[in-house]
């Protein structure tokens, strides 16, 4: 006769201190002591599955393979498979949720998100994933995100439509990628050329650091370099024109033109439009007349419409090219003085990442005079279609042979 009450009492006393292996061996020992019908009775009393008790009996009888190590509860490979294995679209959907609100220093490998874990988990569940906020935290940590507190460093103005503009840009980029049309992110940097100190460190013989100038005064014969980058969002590829003259809108658009001639045309032979995301200021600023006139020339040459979506003022660090291209270029040339324009080109072209980033770079030998005025008549001739949402930030320039129509 099996004493159910005694088994229940012993299990209640030991269960809080038993691990998985101890629990199944306890159940197996009770079933063995109870004799015929013991497995059924112990399973009913404890709630432990019969298959688990059978494994415990096999271990007690020496019929099961020993654990890989004495300190392991299960053999190696046991347990539930990770969610990222059983749910192959989980990481992709999580990145899509996080990406529109990603913030951070583009030169640092650490990123962080403004969305809470519970909101992200709820968003993933709406997409059909079975996941809790604790697992979301683990996945974000693996992706390089961390929880950050506010810091009192504010750039520019906080425009009331800033978040709405980020959402608008994100939708436009997704539409372009879904249609297999080119979508690029552009920006420019300025670097001193010469034997100046460059941030970061690299390995050298002990006690033999590379000597550089004490003061960062421009060397007249070398001047500054203006690397203008074009990052192809879909292709994870970049083009950088290293300018040796002034950083003007003419230089900016010519850099885009050279990207198209060198990389873009082969990648998108059937393109009907080009999407550009750019900062709101600088040579490619939203108010720069020359930028729009040069884009009109580019649209005429390529025979396709060029759409521009500007990031809101004061948000240059959120530009995709900062995180996907320039941050890795900065890491690649850390600790190396940029002694010549050719050195800059070689260091940029040598930039790679584990995710397959490809970069091409060339010197742009052209001169770009500053102070070019674009007349009102020239502006009126530009075939520009301003979007209904913030037409000052979002607009499409069509080839001048196209018929004007309303833009969404």
N, C-alpha and C positions, 0 to 999 in steps of 0.2 A: 504494500500500500504506500503510495507516494504522499509524503507530508507536504502539501502545497504551502501551508502557513509557514513552515520552517524555511523552505526555500525562499519564499517571499521575504521573510525577515532577514535572512543572511544577505540576499541581494540588495535590499534597501540599505543595509549597513555598509556594504563594500562598494556599491556602485559609484559614490562620489569620488573615490580615490583610485578607481580602476581606469587604465587607458584601454584602447581598443583591443590590444592583444590580451590583456588581463581579463577583460570582460568576456571575451569568447572562450578563454580557457576556464574561467569560473563556471560558465554555463555548461561547458563540456564535462567538467568534473562532476557537477550536480546531476547531469543527465546520466553519466556513467554510473554514479552511486545509486541512482533511482532504479536502474535496471530497465526492464521492458517498458516501453512507453515513456521513458524518461525524456527523450528529445522533445516529444510533443508537449509534455507537461511543462518543461522548463521554458519552451518557446511561448507557451500560453501565459505563464506566470511573469516572466521577465520582459516579454515583448521583443526578444532577440530572435532574428530570423533563423529558421531551421538550417539554412545553408551555412550561416555563420557558426552555429553550434557544430555542424558536421565538420567544418574546417578545424574547429577547436579539438574535436575528437581525433581527427587525423594527426594533428600536432602532438596530442598526448600519447598516441600510439606509435609515433615515430614514422608515420606514413607520409607526412607532408615534407616538402623541401624546407630546410632551415632558412630563417630570415637572413638577409644579406649581412647584417651586423647585429650584435647583441643589443645595441641601443636603439634599434629601429622597431617601430610598431608594425610596419608593413614591409613587404619586400619592395625593392626599388621598382618604381613604375606603377605602384598601386595607387588607388584613390581616384577621385574624379579628375577628368581631363580639364585643362584650363579653358575658360570661356572663349578665349581668342582662337582656340583650336576647333571647338565645337560650333562656334558662331563666327564664321569667317568675315562677315561684314561689320562686326561690332566695332573694330578699331576705326574703320573708314567712316562709319556713321558718327562716332564720337569726335573724330577730327572735324567733320563737317559742322557739328554743333559748336565746337570750341572756336574754330577758325575765325568766324566773323568778329569775335570779341577778344582775339589774342592781343596781349600787351607785352611790353618788355623792351629791354635794351637790345638792339639788333646785333651788337658786337659780342654779346654774352650768350653762352649756350643755354642759359636758363630762361624758360618762358613761364608765363602764368596766365590764368584765365579769370575773368570777372564773374563767371557763372558759378553758382553754388553746386556742390556735389549732388544734392537732392534734386535740383532743377535739371541737371544733366541726366541723372538717372531717370527722371520722369520723362524727359525728352526721348531717351533711348527706348523706354518702355512703349511710348506712343509709336515708335518705329517697329515694334514687334519683338524687342529684345527682353529677355528675362534677366534683370540685373538690379542690384541694390547699390546704394550710394557708396558703401565701403569698397566694393569692387571697382567702382568708377575712380575712387581715390588711388587705388593701386595702378590702374591703367594709366591715369594721368601722370603718376610718378614715373612709370616706365617710359612715357612719351617725352619726359623732360619738363613737366610742369610742376609747380609747387605753389602752396598757399602763401600769399604775401600781404603784408599790412600796407596801409596808405603811407606815402612819403611826401613831404611838403616840397615837391619840385614840380612846378607847373610851367608848361611852355605855351606861349601864344594865348589866344582867346578860346573860350569854351563856347562854341557856337551852339545855339539851341537845336539846330538840325544836324549836329555832328553824328549822332548815332544813326539817324535816319539815312544820312549819306553813306555811312559805312554799309548799311544794309542794302542800299541801292547799288553800290559798287559790287557788292558780293553777288547780288542777283544777276547783274549784267555780265560778270565774269563767268558765272555758272552757265548762263545762256550761251555765251560764246564757246565755252568748252564743249557743251552738249552738241552744238552745231558744228564742231570741229573747225571753228574759225580762230584765227590768231588773237591771243590776248596777252599783252605785254605790260610790264611794270618798268617805269623809267625813272632815272635820277642821275645826278652828277655829284662828283666830289672834287675837292681841290687839294692838291698835295704839293709840298715843297720838293724841288728836285735838287739833289746834292747830298753831301755827306752830313746829313742832319740826323739827330736821334729819332728813332722810330720806336713806338711803344712796344712792349713785350720783350721776351728773352728767347734766346736760342743757345744750344750747346756749342761751346768753344773750349779750347784747352784752358785748364784752370789758370787764373791770373792773367789771361790774355783777352780782355774784352776789346771789341772793335772800337777804335777811336773815332769820334765824331765831333762836330763843331759845338762850341759852348752856347752860342747864340743863334737863334733861328732867323737870321737876316737873309733875305732873298739874294741868291747869287745871280747877278744881272744876265750873264750869258746862258743860264739855265732856266731861271724864272720858276713858274709853277706849271704843274701838269693838271689837266682837267679830265679825269676819267669819267666819261658819260656811259652809264650802263643801260642795257636793254635786257630784261629778264623775261624769257618765254615761259609763262606759267605752266602750260600743258607739257612742254618738252623738257622742263627742268634744265634749261640751257641758257647761257648768257653771252652777250656780246658787249665789249667795252671798247669804245673809241677813246684813245688817249689824246686829248687836244693839247696843242702847244701854243695856242693863241687864246683869245678871250672866250669865256663861256657865255655865248649868246644863244638866242633862239635859233639862229641859222645853224649853229654848231649842233644844237640839240636835235633838230629835225634831220640834219645830215647824218647824225649817228644812227637814228632810226632807219634812214634810207640805206645805210651801209649794212645794218643788221639784216634788212630785207634782202638785199642783194647777195649777201654772204650766207645767210642761214634761213631766213624766213621763206623766201620764194620756193626753195626746194622742199621745205617742210609743209607748206600750205599752197600747193600748186593751183588749187581751185578756190582760193579765198575770194569772198565777195565783200568783206569788210574787215577792218582792223580795229581792235579795242585797245586803247592806251589808258592806263591808270598812272597818274602823275601827281606830284605835290601841287599845292596851290600857289607857290611862289617860285622865285628863281627864273632861269631862262625858259622853263616850260610852264610859267605861271598862268593862272586863269585870266589875268588882266593884260597879259603881254600881247600886243597887237601883232608883232613880228612872228610870234609863235603860231598864231592862227593863219597868217598869210603864208608862212612856209609850209604849214600843214596842207593848205589848199594846193600849193604846188606839188606836194607829195601825193595827195589824192589824185590830182590830174595825171601824174606820171604813172601811178600804179593802176589807175582805172577802177579804184575801189573806194568805198566810203570809209572815213576815219572817224571813229567815235572816241571822245576823250571824257574821262571821268576823273575829276580832281579830288584828292583827299581834302577834307576841311582844313582851314588855316590852323597852324600850330600842331599838326599831327603827322609830321614827316617820318617819325619813327615807326609809324604803322604801315608805311609803304612796303609792299611785298618784296621789292628788290632789296630792301635793307636786310631782311631776315634770310632771304634765300640766296643772295649773291654777294653783296658788299661785306656782310659779316664774315663770310668765309675767305674773301680776299684779304681782309684785315688780319685774320688769323694766319693766313699763309705767309704774309710778309712781315709778321711781327719780328721785331728785333733786327730787321734788315734795313740799312739806310738806302733810300731810293736815289741812287747816285746818278741815274740818267733816265731819260724817257724809255730807252730800250729795256733797261732793267725793270721798269714798271710794267711794261708790256709782257715781259717774260714771266714775271711773278704772277701777274693776273692770269695769263694763259695756263700756268701750271696749277691753278686752283682746282681741286677736286673734292668730292665728299663721298661718304659711304653710300649715299642715296643716288649716286650717279650724275652729279652736276657736271656739265661740260661747259667750258668757257673758251671763247676765242677773243683775241684782242689785237688791235693794230693802232699805230700812230696815225692821227689825222693831221697831215702836214698843211692843211689849208689855213688861211687867215680869215678871221671873222671880225670885221670892224664893228665897234660899239657905236651906239647912238643913232642907228638907222631909224628914220621916222616912217611910219606907215600912215598914209593920208586917209581922210574920211572916205574918199572915193574908192580907195583900195579896199577898205573895210566893207563898204557897201557891196563890192563885187564878190566878196567871199560867199560861197554857197553854204552858209552855216544854218543848221537847224537846231535850235535850242530845245532841250527836252522840257517837258511840262514840269518836272520836279527840278528845281534849282538850275534853270537854264544857264546861270552864270558859271556853274561847276560842271554841268553835263551838256554836251553838245556833239552834233555830228556834222562833219564837213564832207560834202559829197563832191565828186568831180563836177566841174563847172558845166559839163554837158548834160548833167542830170536835171530832171524836173523836180522842183521843190514840192514837198508834201509835209504834212504834220508829223511830228515825232512824238513817240510815247515816252 
